[in-house]
Amino acid sequence: MTREPPAAADPRRSLPSISQLASQLAAERPETPAWAATEAARRVVAAARESLGRGLEADAATVDPADWVSRAAVVAQQLARTHPRRVINATGVVLHTNLGRSPIPQGAANAARDVAEAYSDLELDLATGRRGSRLGALEGKLVELSGAEAAYACNNNAAAVMLGLDSLARGREVIVSRGELVEIGGSFRVPDIMERAGVRLVEVGTTNRTHPRDYEGAITQETALLLKVHRSNFSQAGFVAEVGLDELVAIGARHGLPVMEDLGSGTLVDLVPHGFPADSFVPSRLRAGPDLVCFSGDKLLGGPQAGILLGRSAVIDRVRENPLARALRLDKMSLAALDWVLDAYLAGRAETDIPVVRQLLETPASLERRARALAAQLDAALAAVMSELGIETAVEADRAPVGGGSLPGFELETRVVAVRGVGEGSAFRATRAAAVLREASTPVLTRVRDDALVFDLRTLDDDAAMQLAKTVAEVAGRWRPEPTIS
Ligand SMILES: *Cc1c(COP(=O)(O)O)cnc(C)c1O
């Protein structure tokens, strides 16, 4: 038995026309770009047609015409939103990959804007009027800061790894410990990148233990390189053994093989005296004698996205002359920003002028003082809803990771302002409050812990803290529970 819907009653006929809906939207919300109004109208009508066709909605004619416009307005706003846009990071995670990793110093951003808005001497030697080196100044500064013989910079560290492998070992074997075949996230896996770089991976050792004899036993005529990879996002404890960089360099020297280290996240100020783990300070890695070390510009260094390669002159020359280098090169804005950041290191201003370094080194006492100030600002911002929702603020000690594939297993002592409901009757829900904050005009990202909203001062400078309090004042009314439909 088949059922034919009566043709005359096809509810899809009652749908508004796309062009009418688009022009109504444009008339009522003149800030909507024309393309977004048309596309939003198309999507809203298509979605309604689909649900009518599946019998999910009874009749489009019963929809209030104003409703069509507001449905389309929501879609148009999402379509036309600029991306990425500025957010407030209250998570305390200094290198948050989803939040763009390192915020660059204002001076570095200005330097980038300067060369972006106008012409520059990017590849011109002003003294001679002839073609000049794109990276010349930067290479000299990197050499000065690190003690390396030579330096090169490219688009990011994944590109630096590719360049290093391709330049030193294309078509040949590269030996890596099984304990270092890491996945960084965002699809960067060491075995995959090696395959793409055209080198053959020779794994040695086991997941937890690799010994010098494992490397020695795997070396053949085909071996071109010994590679060490930093375990950026996990740590191993227990029955473990790893061949240190200095031991690997000694093995390389005995067999006439170069050694490369993918450090992932490198620093140019020694953080060890400040209680950080020992393995991220670039000059001390280089003192162990590897031929090539590479790391990211936007992790612990605190600069723009970039990949930095440091090593012996002969090796860097091969990298520089590699045809892939052109495809992976650094753009002029990142170059200008990185140059500014290196100047700050050279002038000894990193701890004050580079946000990542400043945040990492802020003491609990300073965080505590600023947390008290933020708590007072939040009390004022929340005054209108505080008793209604039954909430209180408190300054508390907490711990947070550094994030961004840096210093795995290491946490910094920090101070937070916690906002939580008091008593059984509190209508405050931290996850709802966090969701409302994410959709504020300046979105705020927070941690939620034990049904408390937690604002971590480490990633909030004074301006961001003030903006945060303002945003909370704007949106706290929407922290009220959503009305339940009865
Ligand atoms: C982060 C990381 C990379 C990738 O660096 P990007 O700058 O993100 O390209 C490569 N290797 C290691 C060990 C890392 O930690």
The ligand as an SDF file (V2000), in Angstrom:
LIG
                    3D

 15 15  0  0  0  0  0  0  0  0999 V2000
   55.7020   21.3500   18.5630 C   0  0  0  0  0  0  0  0  0  0  0  0
   56.6410   20.3660   17.9950 C   0  0  0  0  0  0  0  0  0  0  0  0
   56.8150   20.2370   16.6200 C   0  0  0  0  0  0  0  0  0  0  0  0
   56.0290   21.0530   15.6400 C   0  0  0  0  0  0  0  0  0  0  0  0
   56.3620   22.4040   15.7380 O   0  0  0  0  0  0  0  0  0  0  0  0
   55.4280   23.5080   15.0090 P   0  0  0  0  0  0  0  0  0  0  0  0
   56.1370   24.7870   15.2820 O   0  0  0  0  0  0  0  0  0  0  0  0
   54.0950   23.4090   15.6280 O   0  0  0  0  0  0  0  0  0  0  0  0
   55.4010   23.1620   13.5630 O   0  0  0  0  0  0  0  0  0  0  0  0
   57.7200   19.3170   16.1620 C   0  0  0  0  0  0  0  0  0  0  0  0
   58.4180   18.5380   17.0190 N   0  0  0  0  0  0  0  0  0  0  0  0
   58.2840   18.6290   18.3540 C   0  0  0  0  0  0  0  0  0  0  0  0
   59.0710   17.7320   19.2390 C   0  0  0  0  0  0  0  0  0  0  0  0
   57.3890   19.5540   18.8970 C   0  0  0  0  0  0  0  0  0  0  0  0
   57.2290   19.6410   20.2130 O   0  0  0  0  0  0  0  0  0  0  0  0
  1  2  1  0
  2  3  1  0
  2 14  2  0
  3  4  1  0
  3 10  2  0
  4  5  1  0
  5  6  1  0
  6  7  2  0
  6  8  1  0
  6  9  1  0
 10 11  1  0
 11 12  2  0
 12 13  1  0
 12 14  1  0
 14 15  1  0
M  END
$$$$
